[in-house]
Amino acid sequence: MKMDVNSGSSLKKIRVSHKMDRSLVAEKSGISEHLITAMENENQRAFPSILLYKMTARKLEAFYKEESIKQSSDLESIPLFLRV
């Protein structure tokens, strides 16, 4: 699942599809809510450099990937007859 680093809207889609709140993502990933919002709105001016913008995008991408793996493993641990 390689994602375009400059695509903030896709980061927002991933966050919404995993049903995560910005404050929860900020707490778990260590990135401030302000920067997450700027990233989702593709606002590079909120970052001191383009390098920091790209590094933050990669960190968010890795965080979302890790959380999706955790959620899928949690779902697999539930027996089929109990899943809704």
C-alpha positions in Angstrom: 0.0 0.0 0.0 2.3 2.8 -1.2 0.7 6.1 -0.9 1.6 9.5 -2.5 3.3 11.5 0.3 1.8 14.8 -0.9 -1.8 13.5 -0.8 -3.3 14.8 2.5 -6.8 14.0 1.4 -5.9 10.3 1.2 -4.5 10.5 4.8 -7.8 11.9 5.9 -9.7 9.2 4.1 -7.6 6.6 5.9 -8.2 8.2 9.3 -11.9 8.4 8.7 -12.2 4.8 7.4 -10.4 3.6 10.6 -12.9 5.7 12.6 -10.1 7.6 14.4 -10.4 11.0 15.9 -7.7 13.6 15.3 -7.1 13.9 19.0 -6.6 10.2 19.3 -4.2 10.1 16.4 -2.3 13.0 17.8 -2.0 11.4 21.2 -0.8 8.0 19.9 1.4 9.2 17.1 3.0 12.2 18.8 2.1 14.6 16.0 0.0 17.7 17.0 -3.6 18.0 15.9 -2.6 21.3 14.2 -0.1 19.5 12.0 -2.4 16.6 11.3 -5.1 19.1 10.1 -2.5 21.0 8.0 -1.3 17.7 6.5 -4.9 16.6 5.6 -5.6 20.0 4.1 -2.2 19.9 2.2 -1.0 23.1 3.8 2.8 23.0 3.6 3.1 26.4 5.1 2.4 25.1 8.6 5.7 23.2 8.4 9.1 24.8 8.7 10.4 22.9 5.7 9.3 20.6 2.9 11.5 17.8 4.4 9.6 18.0 7.7 6.3 17.9 5.8 7.3 14.7 4.0 8.7 13.1 7.1 5.4 13.8 8.9 3.4 12.4 6.1 5.5 9.2 6.2 5.1 9.0 10.0 1.3 9.3 9.7 1.3 6.7 6.9 3.3 4.3 9.0 1.0 5.0 12.0 -2.2 4.3 10.0 -0.7 1.1 8.6 0.3 -0.1 12.0 -3.2 0.7 13.4 -4.9 -1.1 10.5 -2.8 -4.2 11.2 -3.8 -4.0 14.9 -7.5 -3.7 14.0 -7.4 -6.6 11.6 -5.6 -8.8 14.1 -8.2 -7.9 16.7 -11.0 -8.8 14.4 -9.4 -12.1 13.5 -9.2 -13.1 17.2 -13.0 -12.9 17.4 -14.7 -16.2 16.3 -16.7 -16.0 13.1 -20.1 -16.7 14.7 -19.7 -13.8 17.1 -18.8 -11.2 14.4 -21.5 -8.9 13.3 
